[in-house]
């Protein structure tokens, strides 16, 4: 649970510093500059005079005194409420005490706050009226400098315009930073090499802390200007797993660093004053990470989620992180959906769709009557129009949920007060009802509702959060009847989030919050339009010249909440669940022959056995090799028994090789042009070969002669597939043709006339095709890098994706037909979701991958250099490199058990591989 973990980390830092003081005692956008050991002199000159020992904190908008004794309250004096600041005894005031209090600073003011008396977190107590406090510094020589600083800050606080105040305080801060530098004595090793040093602020919820950033060849450091909460934050670069550029205050100045893979809570969040500094630091760390950690994208996580490697919870965490959401920034806190819609039943029935919220609609559209009222107002509204006057995520909403675990954050946000008791987070059911019925309440949830820490639901700190109108005190959150305890509530909420229903519909909610329904016409159609200022790019702060207007605009946006960065611009793919999996038996499909003949022989094979084979694919070992062609091998087909191997080559021959005798049995030539691919028809009686001479040849194995020729194209035929008496031929003439017919069985009989059923037209030459398991879909790859998915039942294009720069070398559907993998001349392996056409994963190698086999998760590819590469698509990395051919690997075949592989190459060889496990 992100925020709770963050909170505990900060509490540990406070234990380190042994202070009750926290940056949360400051106002928003206030800085803590320095501290001095001092005494607060009470009842000066009287018999009751006493000294309270403590620490005087000088901040940009206030003076804070923290007594050592926890029974005494922390004192906060706003500088704007100060009437006079000076050395004690100046201008005749208490002149006779000047010597006694030689290190004294006098503050005369009209208002003071008392905080955390007896170390109890409670609303601030306020005392008003003219009064004077005297603070005696241990080092009297510092009094003059402190008074001068206070007077300067007081002048800034008293300026009429907020923009002028901000500008003057910023100038004071930058002056202080300019006079200091990073203390290089803090380096972990004397051998560290400095690469960069700059000014920045460390960001935590509601506050920022200025200081110096330094990066060396081994470490990233941040040194706070004020030394709080500890003198140094240090991160070893070797431990870094992820880094993200961030928007902070609507400006591209943030950088967040993670040393974990899945945690939402980062190790440090930095805000820079110059974008170039941020980008330089990002570049250096990213360059370092290139050699250690694979870069992850939203699409890469999508593939992991679809394939079940990531849970719904984990996937949403990653999307939030990629969309600029951070637990360090409450205006961009991670957002999670309400998924349960039943908070009144005694039992939670996760098998009943009626239990769940409609994930295809934003919260504001769940109540039809309320939506109609909102739409009426929307229609009457002048431009820019918006449907909802509040957002689904804002600092106020986050702390509404978390007040019991983070009360000091609520007090900081609300100027020392808790919210009205009746408006607090009192009940799950009440909150849900208000989100459905409230005129201005459209909030979603936060990750904590699906975590494992119940702290935010229980008033374990025994906070006095007020009394409701009915007389009851605000205490623990009231749970729905189906939850026996807070732990049970979170467990059932997690079960609901991971349920089949949510897995089948979560993509609809992602479309609204992170995807294509976030903006534009689709957002309007989905009733998902918020105030324009909440969207990324909704306002350019740099274009606002008036400083008051700029500050006011920024404050408004940060308090209102921000829409996540848009991650997807096309419909998000559906998760693969058992209900939606292909009914076809999963198997590994040969890139050369779409449906391996003889599948029926292995009906007893289980998916588990194939999974085991693929999990050990790195143990593939070369068994034997034979050079049987004079040019590059272009196609491989194997008989059902596995004894006969048929290959085609650019030397224009079709060859039949006996695996048992290890001898070449036949060599057939149909023309003097290269052959490009081959396949065996069911029954193993006929071999079909495609040729660069524009023809497709049918060869009878039993009679040892050509039995049919299909002259169907105007240019070279590049690839053929066969299924259910239909031939699919791809050609450089920019077409894929679908033919119906059965070739003649007897060489002397009448040749069959093939009927053209469909012609799939492309703009350029087609280099490769592949069929889905049920042969209802076909994927083609062209010379110019376009992958096209076709619906064969209607001969129409489903999706056209320009995903390669250069020729597409190979394509294939996953066994469940949910994804298409393509390999290109550009060295990329790209995964496309069949349902949506979204490119959901892309991996790059240093050379083209000419052909491949895959099981949906792992890929065995043949490279231009002759190596076999094993790719972990879900992990985003190459697992193994296996030495193979001396030239490019041009074609591959795998048996149904996934235990044997045959490869052909430009070195004219065929190689036989076996799994050793």
FIMISE-221665 format. One record per residue (C-alpha): y, x, z; chain. Coordinates in steps of 0.25 Angstrom, whole numbers. Each point is the difference from the previous one (the first is absolute). Example, Ala and Ser with C-alpha at 12.3 -4.5 7.8 and 13.67 -1.06 7.14 Angstrom:
REM FIMISE-221665
    yy    xx    zz c
   -18    49    31 A
    14     6    -2 A
END
This chain:
REM FIMISE-221665
    yy    xx    zz c
     0     0     0 A
    12     7    -6 A
    11    -4    10 A
    -8     1    13 A
    -5    14    -4 A
    14     4    -4 A
     5    -5    14 A
   -10     7     7 A
     3    13    -7 A
    15    -1     4 A
    -4    -3    14 A
    -8    13     0 A
    12     7    -5 A
     8    -6    12 A
   -10     5    10 A
     2    14    -6 A
    15    -2     2 A
    -1    -7    14 A
    11    -9    -4 A
     2   -15     1 A
    11     2   -10 A
    -4    -4   -14 A
     7    -1   -14 A
    -2   -15     1 A
    11     0    10 A
    10     3   -11 A
     6   -10    -9 A
    -5    -1   -14 A
     5    11    -9 A
     4     8    13 A
    -3    15     2 A
    -3     8    12 A
     7    13     0 A
    -2     8    13 A
    -3    -1    15 A
     6     7    13 A
    -6     0    14 A
    10    -7     8 A
     3    -8    13 A
     5   -14     0 A
    11     0    11 A
     0   -14     7 A
    11    -4    10 A
     8    12    -2 A
     8     5    12 A
    -6   -10     9 A
    -9     1    12 A
   -11    -7    -9 A
     2    11   -11 A
   -14     4    -6 A
    -5     7   -12 A
   -11    -5    -9 A
    -7    11    -8 A
    -3    -2   -14 A
     3     3   -15 A
    12    -4    -8 A
    -3    -3   -14 A
    11     1   -11 A
    -2   -10   -11 A
     8    -4   -12 A
     4   -13     5 A
    -3     0    15 A
    -2     9    13 A
   -13    -2     7 A
    -3     5    14 A
   -15     1     4 A
    -2     2    15 A
   -12     8     4 A
    -4   -10    10 A
    -7   -12    -8 A
     5   -10    11 A
    14     2    -6 A
     4    -7   -13 A
     3     8   -12 A
    15    -2    -3 A
     5    -2   -14 A
    15     0    -3 A
     4    -4   -14 A
    11     9    -5 A
     8   -12    -6 A
     1    -6    14 A
     6    13     5 A
    15    -1     4 A
     2    15     4 A
    -8    12    -1 A
     3    14     6 A
    -2    10    11 A
     0    -6    14 A
    13     3     7 A
     9     1   -13 A
    13    -8    -1 A
     1    -1    15 A
   -12    -9     2 A
    -8     5    12 A
     7    13    -1 A
    -3     4    14 A
   -15    -1    -4 A
     1     9   -12 A
    -4    13     7 A
   -12    -7     7 A
    -5    -6   -14 A
     4    11    -9 A
   -11    -3   -10 A
     3   -15     0 A
     2    -9   -12 A
     7   -13     3 A
    -3   -13    -9 A
     8   -12     2 A
    -6   -12    -7 A
    -1   -15     0 A
   -15    -2    -2 A
   -13     7     4 A
   -15    -3    -2 A
   -11     2    11 A
   -13     3    -6 A
   -15     2     5 A
     3    -1    15 A
   -12     4     8 A
    -5     3   -14 A
    -3   -14    -4 A
     3    -4   -14 A
     9   -13     1 A
    12    -5    -7 A
    12     9     2 A
     9    -4    12 A
    15     0    -4 A
    12     3     9 A
    14    -3    -5 A
    14     4     6 A
     8    12     0 A
    -8    11     8 A
     0    15     0 A
   -13     9     1 A
     1    15     2 A
   -11    10    -4 A
    -1    14     5 A
    -6    10   -10 A
    -9    11     6 A
     7    10    -9 A
    15    -3     2 A
     4     9   -12 A
    -6   -11    -9 A
     9   -11     4 A
    11     3    -9 A
    -9     0   -12 A
    -7   -13     4 A
    13    -7     2 A
     5     4   -13 A
   -13    -5    -7 A
     1   -13     7 A
    15    -2    -4 A
    -4     3   -14 A
   -11   -10     0 A
     8   -10     8 A
    11     0   -12 A
   -11    -2   -10 A
    -6   -12     9 A
    14    -6     0 A
     3     0   -14 A
     3   -14    -6 A
   -10     1   -12 A
   -15     1     2 A
     0     9   -13 A
    10     9     6 A
    -7     2    13 A
   -13     3    -7 A
     7    10    -9 A
     6     7    12 A
   -13     1     8 A
    -7     5   -13 A
    10    11    -1 A
    -2     4    15 A
   -15     0    -2 A
     1     9   -13 A
     9     9     7 A
   -10     2    11 A
   -11     2    -9 A
     8    10    -8 A
     2     8    12 A
   -15     1     4 A
   -12     5    -8 A
   -15     0     2 A
    -5     9    11 A
   -10     9    -8 A
    -5     5    13 A
    -8   -13     1 A
    -9     4   -12 A
   -14    -1     3 A
    -3    14    -6 A
     9    12    -2 A
    -6     1   -14 A
     5   -14    -5 A
     8     0   -12 A
    12    -9     0 A
     1    -9   -13 A
    11   -10     3 A
    10    -4    11 A
     9   -12     0 A
     6   -11     9 A
    -7   -13     2 A
    -3   -11    10 A
   -13    -4     6 A
    -2   -15    -1 A
    -7    -9    11 A
     1   -15     1 A
    15    -4     2 A
     5    14     2 A
     2    13    -8 A
     1    14     7 A
     7    11    -8 A
    -4    14    -1 A
    -5    12    -9 A
   -12    -1    -9 A
    -7    13    -4 A
   -13     3    -8 A
    -8    12    -1 A
   -12     4    -8 A
    -9    -6    11 A
     9   -10     9 A
    10   -11    -1 A
    10     0    12 A
    10    -9     5 A
    10     5    11 A
     8   -12     6 A
    15     4     2 A
    -1    -6    14 A
   -14     6     4 A
    -5   -14     2 A
   -10    -4     3 A
    -6    14    -2 A
     6    13    -6 A
    -9     0   -12 A
    -9    -9    -9 A
   -10     8    -7 A
   -10    -4   -11 A
   -10    10    -6 A
     0    -2   -15 A
   -15     1    -1 A
    -1   -12     9 A
     9    -9   -10 A
    -8   -10    -7 A
    11    -9    -6 A
    15     0    -3 A
     9   -11    -5 A
    14    -1    -5 A
     7   -11     8 A
    13    -9    -2 A
     7     1    13 A
    13    -9     2 A
    -2    -4   -15 A
     2    15    -4 A
   -11     9    -6 A
     1    10    12 A
   -13    -2     8 A
   -13     8     1 A
   -12    -4     8 A
   -11    10     3 A
   -14    -4     4 A
   -11     9     6 A
   -10   -12    -1 A
    -7    -7   -12 A
     1   -14     5 A
     9    -1    12 A
    13    -8    -2 A
     8     8    10 A
     5    13    -6 A
     2    13     7 A
    14     2    -4 A
    11    -8    -8 A
    12     7    -4 A
    13    -5    -6 A
     8    11    -8 A
    15     0    -3 A
    -2     5   -14 A
   -10    -6    -9 A
    -2    14    -6 A
    -5     5    13 A
   -10   -11     1 A
    -5     2   -14 A
    -1    15     2 A
    -8    -1    13 A
    -9   -11    -6 A
    -3     9   -12 A
    -3    12     9 A
   -10    -8     8 A
    -6    -7   -12 A
    -2    13    -7 A
    -7     5    13 A
    -9   -13     0 A
    -4     1   -14 A
   -10    11     4 A
    -5    -8    12 A
     2   -15    -1 A
    -2   -10   -12 A
    12    -8    -3 A
    -2   -15     2 A
     6   -11    -7 A
     0   -15     2 A
    -9    -2   -12 A
   -10    10     6 A
     0    -7    13 A
    -2   -13    -8 A
   -13     5    -6 A
    -5     5    14 A
     3   -14     6 A
    -6    -7   -12 A
   -13     8     2 A
    -1    -3    15 A
     4    14     4 A
    12    -5     7 A
     1   -12     9 A
    11   -11    -3 A
     7     6    13 A
     0    14    -5 A
     4    -4   -14 A
    12    -8     5 A
     4    12     9 A
     0     9   -13 A
     8    -9    -8 A
    10    -1    11 A
     1    15     1 A
     2     1   -15 A
    10   -11     0 A
    10     7     9 A
    -5    -7    13 A
     0     8    12 A
    -2    -2    15 A
    12     9     2 A
     9   -10    -7 A
     1   -14     6 A
     7    -5   -12 A
   -11     4    -9 A
   -12    -2    10 A
   -14    -2    -6 A
    -2   -14    -4 A
   -13    -8     1 A
    -4   -14    -3 A
    -3   -12     8 A
   -14    -3    -5 A
    -5   -10    10 A
     6   -14     0 A
    -8    -6    11 A
     6     2    14 A
    -5   -13     6 A
   -15    -1    -1 A
   -10     5    11 A
    -8     8   -10 A
     5     8   -12 A
    -9    -3   -12 A
     2    12   -10 A
    -9    -7   -10 A
     9   -12    -2 A
    12     3   -10 A
     8   -10     8 A
     1    10    11 A
     9     9    -8 A
    14     1    -4 A
     3    -2   -15 A
     2    15    -4 A
     5    -4   -14 A
    13    -5     7 A
    11     7     8 A
     2    -6    14 A
    12    -7    -4 A
    -8    -8   -11 A
   -12    -4     9 A
     7   -13     5 A
     3    -9   -12 A
    11    -8     7 A
     7    12     4 A
    -1     6   -13 A
     6   -12    -7 A
    12     1     9 A
     1    15    -3 A
    -1    -2   -15 A
    11   -11     0 A
     9    10     7 A
    -4    11   -10 A
     3    -8   -12 A
    14    -4     5 A
     3    15     4 A
     9     9    -8 A
    -5    13    -5 A
    -6     9     5 A
   -10   -11     5 A
   -10     2    11 A
   -10   -10     6 A
    -1     6    14 A
    11     3     9 A
    -8     9     9 A
   -11    10    -4 A
   -15     1     4 A
     2    14     7 A
    12     5     8 A
     2     9    12 A
     3   -13     8 A
   -14    -6    -4 A
    -7    13     3 A
     5     1    14 A
    -2   -15     2 A
   -15     3    -1 A
     1    13     7 A
     9    -3    12 A
   -11     1    10 A
    -3    14    -4 A
    13     5    -5 A
    11    -7     9 A
     9    12    -1 A
     1    -2   -15 A
     4   -15     2 A
    10     4    10 A
     6    11   -10 A
     0   -10   -11 A
     7   -11     8 A
    10     7     8 A
    -8     1    13 A
    -5   -15    -1 A
   -13    -6    -2 A
    -1   -13    -9 A
     1   -14     6 A
   -13    -3     7 A
    -3   -12    -9 A
     2     9   -13 A
   -10    11     5 A
   -14     2    -5 A
    -6   -10     9 A
   -12    -6    -8 A
    -8     4   -12 A
    -1   -15    -4 A
    15    -3     3 A
     4    12    -9 A
    -9    -4   -11 A
     6   -14     0 A
    14     5     0 A
    -3     8   -12 A
    -5   -12    -7 A
    11   -10     5 A
    12     8     4 A
    12     0    -9 A
     2    15     0 A
   -13     6     5 A
    -8     6   -11 A
    -6    12     7 A
   -13     7    -3 A
    -8     8    10 A
    -1    15     3 A
   -12     9     1 A
    -2    -1    15 A
    -6   -14    -2 A
   -12     6    -7 A
    -1    13     9 A
    -8     2    12 A
    11     1    11 A
     4   -13     7 A
    12     6     7 A
    10    -8    -8 A
    -7   -13     4 A
     0     3    15 A
    11     2    10 A
    -6    12     6 A
    14     6     4 A
     3   -13     8 A
    13    -1    -7 A
     9   -11     4 A
     2    -7   -14 A
     7   -12     6 A
    -4   -15     3 A
    -2   -10   -11 A
     6   -14     0 A
   -13    -6     6 A
     1     9    12 A
   -11    10    -3 A
     3    15    -1 A
    -3     7   -13 A
   -12     9     3 A
   -12     2    -9 A
    -1    -6   -14 A
    -7   -13    -1 A
   -12     1    -9 A
    -7   -10    -8 A
   -12    -8     5 A
   -10     8    -8 A
     4    13     7 A
    -7     3    13 A
     9    12     3 A
    11     9    -7 A
   -12     9    -4 A
    -7   -12    -6 A
    12    -4    -7 A
     2    13    -7 A
   -15     1    -3 A
     0   -13    -7 A
    13     3    -7 A
    -6    12    -6 A
   -12    -8    -3 A
     9   -10    -8 A
     7    11    -7 A
   -13     6    -5 A
    -7   -13    -3 A
    -5    -4   -14 A
    11   -10    -2 A
    12    10     3 A
    -7    11    -8 A
    -1   -10   -12 A
    15    -4     2 A
     7    12     6 A
     5     4   -14 A
     8   -12    -1 A
     8     4    12 A
     1    14    -5 A
     6    -6   -13 A
    11    -6     9 A
     4    11     9 A
    -3    13    -8 A
    -3    -5   -14 A
     5    -7   -12 A
     4   -13     7 A
    10     8     9 A
    11    -1   -11 A
     5    -7   -12 A
    -5   -13    -6 A
   -14     2     6 A
     7     0    14 A
     8   -13    -4 A
   -13    -7    -4 A
    -7     4    13 A
    12    -4     8 A
     1    14     5 A
    15     3    -1 A
     8     6    11 A
    14     5     1 A
     3    10   -10 A
     5    11    10 A
   -15     1     5 A
    -5     5   -12 A
    -1    15    -4 A
    12     3    -9 A
     7   -13     5 A
    13     8     3 A
     5    14    -3 A
     6     4    13 A
     6    12    -8 A
     8    -9    -8 A
     7    -7    12 A
    13     8     3 A
     5    -7    12 A
    -7     6    12 A
     1   -13     8 A
    -7    -8   -10 A
   -10    11    -2 A
    -4     0    15 A
     0   -15     1 A
    -9    -1   -13 A
   -10    10     6 A
     0    -7    13 A
    -2   -13    -6 A
   -12     4    -8 A
    -7     8    10 A
     1   -11    10 A
    -4   -11   -10 A
   -12     8    -5 A
    -5     6   -13 A
   -10    -3   -11 A
   -11    10    -2 A
     1    10   -12 A
    -7    -7   -11 A
   -13     7    -3 A
    -6    -9   -11 A
     6    -7   -12 A
   -13    -6    -5 A
    -9   -10     7 A
    -8     7    11 A
   -15     1    -2 A
    -9    -8     8 A
    -9     6    10 A
   -15     2    -4 A
    -8    -9    10 A
   -14    -5    -2 A
     5   -13    -5 A
     7     6   -11 A
   -10    11    -4 A
    -6     0   -14 A
   -14    -6     0 A
    -5    10    -9 A
    -9    11     6 A
     9    12     4 A
    -4    12    -8 A
     6    13    -5 A
     4    -2   -15 A
    -1    10   -10 A
    13     3    -7 A
    -7     2   -13 A
    -9   -13     1 A
     6   -12     7 A
   -13    -6     5 A
   -11     9     2 A
   -13    -5    -7 A
   -11    -3    10 A
     7    -5    12 A
   -10   -10     2 A
   -10    11     4 A
     8     3    13 A
     3   -13     5 A
    -6     4    14 A
    10    11     1 A
    10    -3    11 A
    15     2     0 A
    -2     9    12 A
    -9    10    -8 A
    11     1   -10 A
    10     2    10 A
    -8    11     6 A
    -2     7   -13 A
    15     0    -2 A
     3     5    14 A
    -8    12    -4 A
     5     2   -14 A
     6    13     4 A
   -14     5     1 A
    -2    -1   -15 A
    -8    12    -5 A
    -3     5   -14 A
   -15    -2    -3 A
     0     5   -15 A
     8     1   -12 A
    -2     0   -15 A
     8     4   -12 A
    -4   -10   -11 A
    13    -2    -8 A
     9     9    -9 A
    13    -7     5 A
     4    -8    12 A
    -9   -11     6 A
     7   -13    -1 A
   -10   -11     5 A
   -12    -1     9 A
   -10   -11     1 A
   -13     0     8 A
   -13    -9    -2 A
    -4    -9    11 A
   -12     9     4 A
    10    12     0 A
    -9     8    -9 A
     9     0   -12 A
    14     5    -1 A
     9    -4   -12 A
    12     8    -3 A
    11    -1   -10 A
     9    12    -4 A
    12     4    -9 A
   -10     7    -8 A
    -3   -14    -6 A
   -14     0     5 A
    -8   -10    10 A
   -11     8     7 A
   -11    -5     8 A
    -5     9    12 A
   -12    -1     8 A
     2     2    14 A
   -14     2     3 A
    -4    11   -10 A
    15     5     0 A
    -1     0   -15 A
     9    -5   -11 A
    -8   -11    -7 A
     9    -6   -11 A
    14     4    -6 A
     6   -11    -9 A
    13     1    -9 A
     6   -13    -5 A
    12     7    -7 A
     8    13     0 A
    10    -6    10 A
    -1     2    15 A
    -7   -10     9 A
     8    -5    12 A
    -9    -8     9 A
   -14    -6     1 A
    -7   -11     8 A
   -14    -6     1 A
    -3   -14    -3 A
    -8    -8    10 A
   -15     3    -2 A
     3    14    -4 A
    -4    -2   -14 A
    14     3    -6 A
    11    10     1 A
    14    -4    -4 A
    10    11    -3 A
    14     0    -4 A
     6     9   -10 A
    14     6    -5 A
    -4    -5   -14 A
     4   -14     5 A
   -14    -5     1 A
   -10    -4    11 A
   -14     4    -2 A
   -13    -7     5 A
   -12    10     1 A
   -14    -5     2 A
    -8     9     9 A
   -14    -6    -4 A
     2     2   -15 A
     9    12     1 A
    11    -5    -9 A
    13    -6    -2 A
    -2   -15     0 A
    15    -5     0 A
    14     4    -3 A
    12    -8     5 A
    12     4    -8 A
    10    -7     8 A
    13     9     2 A
    10     7    -8 A
     0    13     8 A
    -9     8     9 A
    -8    -8    10 A
     2     6    14 A
    -9    -8     9 A
   -10   -11     0 A
    -6    -9    11 A
   -11   -10     0 A
    -3   -13     8 A
    -8   -13    -3 A
    -1     2   -15 A
    15     4    -1 A
     5    13    -5 A
    14     5     4 A
     6    11    -9 A
    13     7     3 A
     7     8   -12 A
    11     9    -3 A
     5   -12    -9 A
     6    -6    12 A
   -10   -11     2 A
   -12    -3     9 A
    -9   -10    -7 A
   -11    -9     6 A
   -12    -2    -9 A
   -12   -10     1 A
   -13     2    -6 A
   -14     6     2 A
    -4    12    -9 A
   -12    -1    -9 A
   -13     4     7 A
    -8     4   -12 A
     6    11    -9 A
    -4    -7   -12 A
     5   -14     4 A
    14    -6    -4 A
    11     6     7 A
     8    -8    10 A
    14    -4    -3 A
     8     2    13 A
    11   -10     3 A
    13     4     5 A
     3    -9    12 A
    14     6     4 A
     9    11    -3 A
     8     6    12 A
    13     7    -6 A
     7    12     5 A
    13     7    -4 A
    -7    13    -1 A
   -14     6    -2 A
   -10    -3    11 A
    -8    11     6 A
    -9    -6    10 A
    -5   -14     5 A
    -9    -5    11 A
    -6   -14     4 A
     0    -7    14 A
   -13    -3     7 A
    -1   -14    -6 A
     6     4   -13 A
    12   -10     1 A
    10    11     1 A
     3    13    -9 A
     9    11     3 A
     5     9   -11 A
     8    13     0 A
     9     5   -11 A
     5    13    -5 A
    14    -3     6 A
    -5    -2    14 A
    -1   -15     1 A
   -11    -7     8 A
    -2   -14    -5 A
    -9   -10     8 A
    -5   -11    -9 A
    -6   -14     3 A
   -12    -1   -10 A
    -2   -15     2 A
    14    -2    -7 A
     2    13    -7 A
    13     1     7 A
     7    11     8 A
     0    -1    15 A
     8    13     3 A
     6    11    -8 A
     3    12     9 A
     7    13    -6 A
    -6     9    11 A
    -3    13    -7 A
     9    10    -8 A
    -9     3   -12 A
   -14    -4    -4 A
    -9    -8     9 A
   -13     7     0 A
    -9    -9     8 A
     0   -14     7 A
    -9    -8     8 A
    -1   -12     9 A
    -5     1    15 A
   -13    -6     2 A
     6   -12     6 A
    10    -1   -12 A
    12    -1    10 A
     6    13    -5 A
     1     9   -12 A
     0    15     0 A
     6     8   -11 A
     1    15    -3 A
    10     6    -9 A
     4    12    -7 A
    11     1    10 A
   -10     4    11 A
     2   -13     7 A
   -10    -9     6 A
     6   -14     1 A
    -6   -13     7 A
     5   -13    -5 A
    -2   -14     7 A
    -7    -9   -10 A
     6   -13     6 A
    14     4     1 A
     1    12   -10 A
     7     9    11 A
    -2    15     0 A
    -6     2    14 A
    -4    14     0 A
     3    13    -8 A
    -5    13     2 A
     3    13    -8 A
    -8    12    -3 A
     5    13    -7 A
    -7    -3   -13 A
    -5   -12    -8 A
   -13    -8     5 A
    -7    -3   -13 A
   -11   -10     6 A
    -5    -5    13 A
    -9    -9     8 A
     4    -8    12 A
    -5   -10    11 A
    14    -6     4 A
     3    10    11 A
    -5    14    -6 A
     1     6   -13 A
    -8    11    -7 A
     8     5   -12 A
    -2    10   -11 A
    12     9    -2 A
     7     8   -11 A
    -5    13     6 A
   -15    -4     1 A
     0    -3    15 A
    -5   -13     6 A
    10    -5    11 A
    -4   -10    11 A
    12    -8     4 A
     2    -8    12 A
    10   -11    -5 A
     1    -7    14 A
     4    13     6 A
     8     5   -11 A
    -6    14    -2 A
   -10     8    -8 A
   -13     2     9 A
    -7    10    -9 A
     0     8   -12 A
   -13     3    -7 A
    -2    11   -11 A
    -5    -6   -12 A
     2     2   -15 A
     8    12    -7 A
     8   -10    -7 A
     6   -14     2 A
   -10   -11     6 A
     1   -11   -11 A
   -11   -10     5 A
    -8    -4    12 A
   -12    -9     3 A
    -5    -5    14 A
   -13    -7     3 A
     0   -13     8 A
    -5     7    12 A
    12     9    -1 A
    -9    12     3 A
     0     6   -14 A
    12     4    -9 A
     0     5   -14 A
    13     7    -6 A
     3     4   -14 A
    11    10    -3 A
     8     8   -11 A
    -9    12     3 A
   -10    -9    -8 A
    -9    -1    12 A
    -6   -11     8 A
    -2     2    14 A
   -10    -7    10 A
     5    -2    14 A
    -7    -5    12 A
     4    -4    14 A
    -6     9    11 A
     0    -7    13 A
END
